[in-house]
Amino acid sequence: AELYVYDLASKKTTRIDAGGGREEYLFHVRAAPNGEMLVNWTDRLQQHLKVLKMDLDTGKCALVAEERQKTWQSNKPGMRFLKDGHRFIWTTEKSGYTHYELRDLDGKLHNAITKGEFPCGRIQFVDEENGMVGFEANSSSKNPYFAQYHMARLDGSAQRRVTTTDLHHSRYNLSTDKKWLIAQYEAPNTPPSTALYSTKGKLAATLGKADPKSAANLADMFTFKSNDGKYDIYGLLLKPSDFDPSKSYPIINSLYGGPGSGEFGMSYVSRPRGENNRGYLIMKVKNRGTGGRSKAFLGAAYERLGDIDIQDHADGIRHLRKRSYVDGDRVGIVGGSYGGYMSAMGVLKHPDAYTCAVNRSGVTDWRHYDTIYTERYMSTPQLNPSGYDIGRATKDEYIANFKEHGRHILIMHGMVDDNVHPTNAFQLINALDKASADYESRFFPNSGHGLGRGSSKTQQEFFDRILKPEQN
């Protein structure tokens, strides 16, 4: 890419000298608060990022900040400017976790603000007068997704965790003198309570304590080891309000699973989902490649989309079906967009785990998706041919396994989908036809990526017909 500036007064065109070749991206042109102009540069594989300061008169550029990763680098790290419009808080992953640094537009790194083997989240406040910053971080030793409130000085000293309860925190209310914090804590099956903390990191009082016996018992957190033995994978089992452990229930794996996604939150679950009310258990899993943990966990699916990620969901089903009330012969999987891709890959690659799948607007071959997204996570087909082959839903081996196990798939797609082109659905259908494998499909002539009216009804009828939730 090349970038030019046209001066309306002088009618002069100036080329911005960002360096490099043509297989690169220049993007996110903007003005800093002090008026200096910035642009982001990244290589084609999006592993190397530069923030450049542009001289619009000469076209010359100066480096402001730079990041490199072995997998992929965030294209738009946070830049929170201080009042002088020159210094800023920079979001970096160079340590292997998301942390903050204090930098300036001259390219100087002043200091690291945060550190630790946990990812930082949203900045809660910046007090320049007293040199303080408050931020959220997933730093609980009990559960890596439980958010905690932290404080530190802008010079990187005096970092401390304020919330000491090992549950998920939110709804922060900091006193004006920044000595006290009120926060709510909870978990999927732990009703919310409210606590008062000293910002020195001590629980001062419980202002509102929920009775654990009042829990709705609709959500069951569980863990299992990833198949490489490196990670504890976290999942959530959602139950009907009239759940009876003496019965046997069909289960649906509802998912998205794409790089950096969240899958489910840590808030208290007080109401059942619609599928639960129809007699289904619902499973959610935070697979490798999703966010909220280390860069290594996030990058575990690099060049292996449709392999590492769906493995964790299938293993989640294998883990849960050991329970007497989970019917391992009545297992569905459903998702949209990336989740549609994962659903297809689930029933095609793991027909021992899944009975049927609903693919809503899913990719079926990464060679049919846009290059910016695909190459960020998969590199190019030339550099990663095996990854593209393993991640292809139309692979003969997968189709044969699907057919041999007598599994079922419903393919739904919008005919004017300009995100995931309908070609993806056509290619999967063609592969199934060649193998004489059964499938169902529904296309929506005037719908885009979100499908059209009636898709939910078609999905429900498909699951009810095959999984028969009334047989509990």
LUMGU-766432 format. One line per field, with one value per residue (C-alpha): residue number from 1; residue in three letters; y, x, z. Coordinates in Angstrom, 2 decimals, decimal comma. Example, Ala and Ser with C-alpha at 12.3 -4.5 7.8 and 13.67 -1.06 7.14 Angstrom:
n: [1 2]
res: [ALA SER]
v: [-4,50 -1,06]
u: [12,30 13,67]
w: [7,80 7,14]
# end
This chain:
n: [1 2 3 4 5 6 7 8 9 10 11 12 13 14 15 16 17 18 19 20 21 22 23 24 25 26 27 28 29 30 31 32 33 34 35 36 37 38 39 40 41 42 43 44 45 46 47 48 49 50 51 52 53 54 55 56 57 58 59 60 61 62 63 64 65 66 67 68 69 70 71 72 73 74 75 76 77 78 79 80 81 82 83 84 85 86 87 88 89 90 91 92 93 94 95 96 97 98 99 100 101 102 103 104 105 106 107 108 109 110 111 112 113 114 115 116 117 118 119 120 121 122 123 124 125 126 127 128 129 130 131 132 133 134 135 136 137 138 139 140 141 142 143 144 145 146 147 148 149 150 151 152 153 154 155 156 157 158 159 160 161 162 163 164 165 166 167 168 169 170 171 172 173 174 175 176 177 178 179 180 181 182 183 184 185 186 187 188 189 190 191 192 193 194 195 196 197 198 199 200 201 202 203 204 205 206 207 208 209 210 211 212 213 214 215 216 217 218 219 220 221 222 223 224 225 226 227 228 229 230 231 232 233 234 235 236 237 238 239 240 241 242 243 244 245 246 247 248 249 250 251 252 253 254 255 256 257 258 259 260 261 262 263 264 265 266 267 268 269 270 271 272 273 274 275 276 277 278 279 280 281 282 283 284 285 286 287 288 289 290 291 292 293 294 295 296 297 298 299 300 301 302 303 304 305 306 307 308 309 310 311 312 313 314 315 316 317 318 319 320 321 322 323 324 325 326 327 328 329 330 331 332 333 334 335 336 337 338 339 340 341 342 343 344 345 346 347 348 349 350 351 352 353 354 355 356 357 358 359 360 361 362 363 364 365 366 367 368 369 370 371 372 373 374 375 376 377 378 379 380 381 382 383 384 385 386 387 388 389 390 391 392 393 394 395 396 397 398 399 400 401 402 403 404 405 406 407 408 409 410 411 412 413 414 415 416 417 418 419 420 421 422 423 424 425 426 427 428 429 430 431 432 433 434 435 436 437 438 439 440 441 442 443 444 445 446 447 448 449 450 451 452 453 454 455 456 457 458 459 460 461 462 463 464 465 466 467 468 469 470 471 472]
res: [ALA GLU LEU TYR VAL TYR ASP LEU ALA SER LYS LYS THR THR ARG ILE ASP ALA GLY GLY GLY ARG GLU GLU TYR LEU PHE HIS VAL ARG ALA ALA PRO ASN GLY GLU MET LEU VAL ASN TRP THR ASP ARG LEU GLN GLN HIS LEU LYS VAL LEU LYS MET ASP LEU ASP THR GLY LYS CYS ALA LEU VAL ALA GLU GLU ARG GLN LYS THR TRP GLN SER ASN LYS PRO GLY MET ARG PHE LEU LYS ASP GLY HIS ARG PHE ILE TRP THR THR GLU LYS SER GLY TYR THR HIS TYR GLU LEU ARG ASP LEU ASP GLY LYS LEU HIS ASN ALA ILE THR LYS GLY GLU PHE PRO CYS GLY ARG ILE GLN PHE VAL ASP GLU GLU ASN GLY MET VAL GLY PHE GLU ALA ASN SER SER SER LYS ASN PRO TYR PHE ALA GLN TYR HIS MET ALA ARG LEU ASP GLY SER ALA GLN ARG ARG VAL THR THR THR ASP LEU HIS HIS SER ARG TYR ASN LEU SER THR ASP LYS LYS TRP LEU ILE ALA GLN TYR GLU ALA PRO ASN THR PRO PRO SER THR ALA LEU TYR SER THR LYS GLY LYS LEU ALA ALA THR LEU GLY LYS ALA ASP PRO LYS SER ALA ALA ASN LEU ALA ASP MET PHE THR PHE LYS SER ASN ASP GLY LYS TYR ASP ILE TYR GLY LEU LEU LEU LYS PRO SER ASP PHE ASP PRO SER LYS SER TYR PRO ILE ILE ASN SER LEU TYR GLY GLY PRO GLY SER GLY GLU PHE GLY MET SER TYR VAL SER ARG PRO ARG GLY GLU ASN ASN ARG GLY TYR LEU ILE MET LYS VAL LYS ASN ARG GLY THR GLY GLY ARG SER LYS ALA PHE LEU GLY ALA ALA TYR GLU ARG LEU GLY ASP ILE ASP ILE GLN ASP HIS ALA ASP GLY ILE ARG HIS LEU ARG LYS ARG SER TYR VAL ASP GLY ASP ARG VAL GLY ILE VAL GLY GLY SER TYR GLY GLY TYR MET SER ALA MET GLY VAL LEU LYS HIS PRO ASP ALA TYR THR CYS ALA VAL ASN ARG SER GLY VAL THR ASP TRP ARG HIS TYR ASP THR ILE TYR THR GLU ARG TYR MET SER THR PRO GLN LEU ASN PRO SER GLY TYR ASP ILE GLY ARG ALA THR LYS ASP GLU TYR ILE ALA ASN PHE LYS GLU HIS GLY ARG HIS ILE LEU ILE MET HIS GLY MET VAL ASP ASP ASN VAL HIS PRO THR ASN ALA PHE GLN LEU ILE ASN ALA LEU ASP LYS ALA SER ALA ASP TYR GLU SER ARG PHE PHE PRO ASN SER GLY HIS GLY LEU GLY ARG GLY SER SER LYS THR GLN GLN GLU PHE PHE ASP ARG ILE LEU LYS PRO GLU GLN ASN]
v: [0,00 3,58 6,75 10,24 13,66 16,31 19,96 21,80 25,22 24,41 21,52 19,57 15,78 14,28 10,58 9,37 7,41 4,54 2,29 -1,35 -2,96 -3,41 -6,43 -4,34 -2,45 1,25 2,05 3,89 7,40 9,84 12,96 12,82 15,31 17,64 17,70 15,38 12,87 9,12 6,01 2,28 -0,01 -3,80 -6,52 -8,78 -11,55 -8,96 -10,07 -6,74 -3,45 0,10 3,32 6,09 9,87 11,60 14,93 15,95 18,53 16,25 12,82 11,57 9,27 8,70 5,58 6,06 2,46 -1,03 -4,54 -8,02 -11,41 -14,93 -15,52 -12,33 -8,83 -6,69 -4,12 -1,36 -1,49 1,01 4,51 6,49 9,98 11,98 15,65 16,92 15,22 13,87 10,98 8,00 4,67 1,94 -1,57 -4,18 -7,99 -8,30 -10,02 -12,73 -10,99 -7,77 -4,97 -1,21 1,02 4,79 6,08 9,34 10,50 10,91 7,13 7,05 4,28 5,90 2,77 -0,28 0,54 -3,00 -6,42 -9,97 -13,31 -12,19 -10,05 -6,53 -5,40 -2,06 1,03 2,28 5,69 7,77 10,34 12,33 14,73 11,91 9,68 6,79 4,43 1,89 -1,10 -4,45 -7,67 -11,40 -12,15 -14,64 -17,79 -19,67 -18,96 -17,16 -15,44 -13,83 -10,07 -8,17 -4,46 -3,25 0,03 1,17 4,35 5,73 5,21 1,47 1,29 0,29 -2,12 -3,98 -5,99 -4,24 -6,89 -9,87 -12,16 -14,91 -14,36 -12,27 -8,51 -5,72 -2,56 -0,64 2,52 4,27 6,94 10,44 10,19 6,81 5,11 2,89 0,73 -0,77 -3,73 -6,56 -10,12 -13,26 -16,38 -18,27 -20,18 -17,72 -14,90 -11,36 -9,84 -6,36 -5,63 -2,63 -2,83 -0,63 0,29 -0,99 -4,42 -5,48 -6,50 -3,95 -5,05 -7,08 -4,65 -7,11 -10,86 -13,22 -16,50 -19,31 -21,40 -18,91 -19,86 -20,84 -23,78 -23,22 -23,09 -25,57 -24,52 -27,38 -27,86 -30,45 -30,65 -29,69 -32,66 -31,41 -31,30 -27,64 -25,88 -26,20 -25,59 -23,94 -24,71 -23,90 -26,31 -24,57 -26,51 -26,30 -24,72 -28,09 -30,04 -33,59 -35,47 -38,80 -38,07 -38,21 -35,01 -34,17 -31,53 -28,72 -27,23 -23,57 -21,79 -19,15 -20,00 -17,60 -15,99 -13,61 -14,29 -14,65 -17,47 -16,86 -14,49 -15,04 -13,29 -15,07 -17,03 -16,33 -17,47 -20,51 -20,14 -20,83 -24,17 -25,16 -24,56 -27,04 -29,78 -29,33 -28,94 -26,27 -26,43 -23,45 -23,79 -21,26 -23,05 -22,40 -19,36 -17,38 -14,31 -13,37 -15,36 -15,40 -14,63 -18,27 -19,45 -16,93 -17,97 -21,72 -22,05 -20,03 -21,66 -24,37 -22,94 -25,71 -28,04 -26,93 -24,88 -27,47 -30,14 -28,42 -28,35 -32,01 -32,88 -30,88 -33,09 -36,21 -34,91 -34,17 -37,32 -39,25 -37,76 -39,97 -37,22 -36,32 -38,47 -38,89 -40,21 -37,01 -34,21 -31,16 -28,30 -24,88 -21,52 -18,67 -17,26 -18,62 -20,63 -22,09 -23,16 -24,73 -26,55 -28,08 -29,02 -30,52 -33,01 -33,71 -34,17 -35,52 -37,59 -39,71 -36,65 -35,01 -36,38 -33,35 -29,81 -26,54 -24,48 -20,90 -18,80 -20,60 -20,64 -24,10 -23,37 -20,53 -19,99 -18,58 -15,92 -12,44 -12,25 -9,69 -11,86 -15,25 -14,49 -12,94 -16,31 -18,82 -17,22 -17,82 -21,05 -21,12 -20,88 -23,05 -25,61 -28,30 -25,86 -24,85 -28,51 -29,59 -26,63 -27,43 -28,76 -30,29 -32,68 -36,18 -37,82 -35,72 -36,30 -40,05 -40,14 -38,09 -40,47 -43,61 -42,48 -41,57 -38,00 -35,05 -31,47 -28,50 -25,85 -22,37 -19,37 -15,97 -15,62 -11,99 -12,64 -10,34 -11,47 -15,26 -15,80 -18,49 -20,27 -21,73 -23,47 -24,56 -26,16 -28,15 -29,30 -30,33 -32,41 -34,08 -34,80 -36,38 -38,76 -39,40 -38,15 -36,86 -33,23 -30,60 -27,01 -23,76 -20,65 -17,14 -15,24 -11,72 -12,20 -11,43 -12,77 -12,73 -15,09 -14,36 -14,81 -18,42 -19,58 -20,07 -22,09 -24,28 -24,84 -25,70 -28,18 -29,81 -30,33 -31,46 -34,02 -35,56 -35,10 -35,62 -33,70 -35,07 -38,46 -37,32]
u: [0,00 1,04 -0,15 -0,26 -1,21 -2,78 -2,51 -5,65 -3,94 -0,73 -2,23 0,91 0,87 3,36 4,08 4,39 7,65 6,57 9,31 9,05 7,46 4,03 2,83 2,15 -0,71 -0,94 -4,04 -5,57 -4,54 -5,37 -4,26 -2,75 -4,15 -1,18 -1,97 0,79 -0,36 -0,02 -0,40 -0,07 2,08 2,11 3,58 1,33 1,32 0,56 3,32 5,17 3,47 4,80 3,11 4,64 4,58 4,22 5,59 2,93 5,21 8,18 6,53 9,16 8,18 9,52 8,94 6,70 6,18 6,86 5,68 6,52 4,93 5,68 1,97 0,00 0,19 -2,80 -3,28 -4,61 -3,07 -4,52 -2,96 -4,46 -2,97 -2,18 -3,11 0,06 -0,98 2,55 2,80 0,48 -0,31 0,51 -0,96 1,75 1,89 5,67 5,85 3,41 0,53 -1,37 0,26 0,70 3,70 4,22 5,62 5,73 5,42 9,18 9,47 10,73 9,72 9,51 8,67 6,47 3,39 2,12 3,71 2,84 1,80 -1,76 -3,44 -4,57 -8,01 -9,75 -8,19 -10,55 -9,01 -5,89 -5,01 -2,09 -1,95 -1,21 0,48 -1,97 -3,78 -6,52 -7,07 -8,80 -6,80 -7,52 -5,16 -7,06 -5,14 -8,44 -9,82 -7,88 -11,06 -12,09 -11,56 -9,83 -9,28 -5,68 -3,89 -0,34 1,66 2,31 6,03 5,38 5,77 3,29 1,30 -1,24 -4,41 -7,25 -9,97 -8,84 -11,86 -11,21 -14,43 -15,32 -15,51 -17,38 -19,47 -16,61 -17,23 -14,03 -14,14 -13,01 -9,94 -9,15 -8,84 -11,92 -13,50 -16,98 -17,25 -19,60 -18,31 -19,96 -19,49 -21,81 -23,40 -22,60 -25,15 -23,71 -22,49 -21,11 -17,90 -15,95 -12,20 -9,39 -7,30 -4,33 -5,74 -7,84 -11,48 -12,99 -16,61 -19,24 -22,04 -24,48 -23,96 -25,99 -27,06 -25,29 -28,43 -30,33 -28,30 -30,42 -28,08 -28,46 -24,74 -21,99 -18,38 -16,06 -12,46 -10,48 -6,96 -6,20 -5,06 -1,45 -1,57 -0,55 -3,76 -6,82 -9,74 -12,77 -16,34 -19,87 -22,80 -26,20 -29,17 -32,99 -34,74 -36,39 -33,16 -33,36 -30,02 -31,86 -32,90 -30,87 -30,64 -29,53 -26,82 -26,05 -22,58 -23,31 -20,17 -18,29 -14,70 -12,86 -9,50 -9,75 -13,44 -14,85 -17,43 -19,05 -18,75 -18,20 -21,38 -24,06 -26,56 -30,02 -32,20 -32,18 -31,65 -34,47 -32,95 -32,81 -36,55 -37,05 -35,20 -31,58 -28,33 -26,07 -22,27 -19,94 -16,14 -13,30 -11,13 -7,47 -7,29 -9,89 -9,00 -8,63 -5,48 -1,87 -0,62 0,50 -3,07 -4,41 -1,85 -2,19 -4,44 -2,11 -1,97 -4,32 -7,84 -10,42 -7,99 -6,86 -10,00 -12,66 -10,58 -11,27 -15,02 -15,14 -13,07 -15,51 -18,33 -16,24 -15,64 -19,31 -20,79 -19,21 -21,96 -25,04 -27,47 -25,67 -26,80 -23,68 -25,77 -27,81 -25,28 -25,76 -23,43 -24,39 -22,83 -22,86 -20,06 -16,85 -19,16 -20,83 -17,41 -16,66 -20,01 -19,27 -15,74 -17,08 -19,46 -17,11 -13,84 -15,32 -18,39 -17,77 -18,58 -21,41 -24,68 -25,69 -24,63 -26,14 -23,75 -25,03 -23,14 -19,87 -16,59 -15,76 -12,39 -10,10 -9,01 -12,52 -12,32 -10,75 -6,98 -6,59 -8,44 -7,29 -3,59 -3,44 -4,30 -3,33 -0,43 -0,73 -1,70 1,82 3,53 1,03 -0,40 -0,97 -2,84 -5,20 -5,76 -6,43 -8,80 -10,83 -14,33 -14,53 -11,62 -12,49 -11,41 -13,82 -16,73 -16,12 -16,05 -19,24 -21,00 -19,70 -21,07 -24,45 -24,32 -26,52 -25,83 -28,06 -26,40 -27,98 -26,65 -27,76 -27,48 -26,27 -23,75 -20,80 -18,84 -18,75 -19,60 -22,24 -19,50 -18,45 -21,80 -21,83 -18,39 -19,39 -22,62 -20,66 -18,27 -21,17 -22,93 -19,79 -19,66 -23,44 -23,60 -26,92 -27,41 -30,12 -29,90 -31,83 -30,84 -32,22 -32,47 -32,49 -30,41 -26,80 -24,53 -27,20 -29,55 -33,26 -36,59 -37,34 -33,75 -34,22 -37,40 -35,65 -32,75 -35,07 -37,07 -33,86 -32,51 -35,88 -36,32 -32,87 -32,08 -35,65 -35,46 -38,86 -37,20 -35,63]
w: [0,00 -0,58 1,10 -0,42 0,93 -1,31 -0,26 -1,37 -1,32 -3,17 -5,17 -4,28 -3,79 -1,32 -0,95 2,63 2,92 5,14 3,74 2,77 -0,27 -1,75 0,29 3,38 4,94 5,83 7,87 10,82 9,76 12,57 14,40 17,88 20,42 19,78 16,05 14,85 12,23 12,80 10,65 11,40 9,26 9,26 7,08 5,05 7,68 10,41 12,75 12,80 13,68 13,58 14,59 12,49 12,88 9,51 8,33 5,81 4,15 3,46 3,60 6,04 8,90 12,40 14,51 17,54 18,70 17,38 18,25 16,89 17,47 16,25 15,63 14,96 16,33 17,26 14,50 16,74 20,23 22,64 22,79 25,68 25,61 28,71 29,04 27,39 24,15 23,78 26,24 26,03 27,69 25,18 25,14 24,55 24,41 24,21 27,62 26,55 28,34 27,70 29,71 29,68 29,03 29,21 25,91 23,95 20,35 20,02 20,27 23,85 26,23 29,67 31,65 31,98 34,06 34,70 34,89 35,86 34,39 33,69 31,01 31,80 30,70 30,55 32,15 34,85 35,54 35,00 37,70 36,31 39,24 41,66 39,10 39,47 37,14 37,84 35,61 35,41 35,06 34,96 37,83 39,99 40,85 41,19 37,72 34,95 33,73 37,04 36,64 39,44 40,10 40,23 40,81 40,03 39,71 36,25 36,84 37,25 41,01 43,73 41,57 43,66 43,40 45,20 45,06 47,09 46,71 44,13 42,20 39,14 39,84 38,07 38,70 40,28 42,27 43,42 46,11 45,09 47,32 45,74 49,11 48,86 46,17 46,05 43,68 42,88 42,81 41,45 39,31 36,93 39,82 42,62 43,06 43,15 46,40 47,02 48,90 50,15 49,62 50,80 47,75 49,72 48,91 51,89 52,17 54,56 54,59 52,80 52,03 50,54 50,84 48,66 50,21 48,29 48,81 46,64 43,57 40,59 39,85 36,12 35,32 36,08 35,47 34,53 33,39 31,48 30,06 26,47 24,41 24,50 28,30 28,47 29,50 31,68 29,32 30,94 30,01 31,14 31,22 31,18 32,54 32,41 35,38 36,12 35,71 37,08 37,36 37,20 33,60 30,39 28,34 24,80 24,68 22,23 21,87 21,10 19,97 18,01 18,92 16,61 17,45 20,39 21,10 24,59 24,27 27,68 30,63 34,32 35,49 37,46 35,35 36,74 33,82 31,54 27,81 25,39 24,39 28,06 28,32 25,47 27,33 26,19 28,05 26,50 26,54 26,07 25,96 25,99 23,45 22,73 20,49 22,44 24,49 28,13 28,89 27,72 24,23 24,01 24,67 22,14 19,54 20,08 17,03 14,77 11,31 12,64 12,48 12,48 14,22 17,68 18,37 17,51 19,27 22,59 22,01 20,99 24,06 26,17 24,92 25,60 29,13 29,86 28,39 31,26 33,41 33,71 32,75 29,47 26,56 24,41 21,52 21,25 20,72 18,52 17,62 16,25 15,51 13,03 10,86 12,45 14,69 11,58 10,35 13,74 13,70 10,31 11,36 14,56 12,98 10,04 11,98 15,23 14,29 17,38 19,51 17,54 16,18 14,12 13,27 12,08 9,96 9,85 7,27 7,91 6,03 4,64 3,00 4,11 0,52 -0,02 2,71 2,72 2,89 5,71 8,21 6,94 6,55 10,03 11,57 8,86 6,96 3,20 1,39 -0,06 3,34 5,24 2,78 5,43 7,70 4,91 4,04 7,64 8,10 4,96 5,72 2,23 2,87 1,58 4,84 6,88 4,51 4,58 8,41 8,56 6,17 7,86 11,24 9,74 11,04 10,07 8,98 8,18 6,01 5,99 4,09 2,79 -0,98 -0,73 2,06 1,31 4,35 3,97 0,31 -0,47 -2,45 0,89 1,29 -2,36 -2,05 1,04 -0,60 -3,69 -1,58 0,23 -3,08 -4,54 -1,57 -1,66 1,92 3,25 4,31 4,60 3,41 3,34 1,44 1,94 -1,40 0,03 3,17 3,98 6,68 9,38 7,53 7,27 8,91 9,74 10,26 14,01 13,45 10,87 13,27 16,16 14,12 12,88 16,40 17,80 15,02 15,44 19,13 20,43 23,72 24,81 25,43 28,69]
# end
